[in-house]
């Protein structure tokens, strides 16, 4: 395949017996035939579509683009996910058979990107909808960067243990648990700026529950 | 009789034309058979990025004067500049600086407008992570210089010439 030769590797693999476990074998078969769903909305999909072409041929990695979610293992959420697209994306994800993997591609799907400040329609990060395995930043990322993300996903799949995967897939289907958010107390106490304004005697006696 | 002869001539002309078209088509196919494969075997071969490629942003902590121009020109006010005003030297001292590459759109406005040129673009693009909070680079992560593709001897570099 490539002209760079590794002489050490050739010596060790000659006349050797491959020993493996069933877990490693299933992981290896999974990672070497990741079939991505042909999903994508905007400029990120243009970069993703160039992977299908001959220059960045991603069939080398066993990635065959699938148009049906029932045949796909991997979804690259390319492009902005709007609130209108979000139910369709979740439905596409849920139609995919287990095991399924998600790569959040581009700034729009990681955090909302350029639309994260004042958009009324963008979903701020696709990991609010579906669990994401690999985050791929860029606006849009290079095709090589997508291959790099796929390599990292393959690395993740190769480390999977079957029992852990089954237990993790049953719970926390909607959110990634890796968010290191500090859960503080609610700021909506109903008593705003007490130190700034003088206290009205009538409002302070109404309990805050009645407002909601 | 005349109609039959003219029809025969017409038919033979069409046959010759069709054969010529097929021949033209096959010459194009055969000329493509002479070409080398264009596929770039990515992890082993890499394209040298163009001169003004906008990759990960490099930041030099010592050059920064905490003027916050990068925040103002950023379309989403992304760089976090944490500074403290030192009254004895009448200068702003930079404490922390961070850019979240999960939000950054790599437009290069901050690099364009930085008065001290402390920001610059690198050719690094392989930034994907398993956790999105790892994409928030602080000044130490931003100050790392990537290894150039040309210096890595295990990777064959390919230069693509555009006409």
Interface residues (C-beta under 8 A of the other chain):
Chain A: X1 X2 X3 X4 X54 X55 X56 X57 X60 X103 X104 X107 X110 X111 X112 X113 X114 X116 X117 X125 X127 X132 X133 X134 X135 X136 X137 X138 X139 X141 X142 X144 X145 X147 X148 X149 X151 X152 X156 X178 X179 X180
Chain B: X37 X38 X39 X40 X41 X42 X43 X44 X45 X46 X47 X75 X76 X77 X100 X101 X102 X103 X104 X105 X106 X107 X125 X126 X127 X128 X129 X130 X131 X132 X133 X135 X154 X156
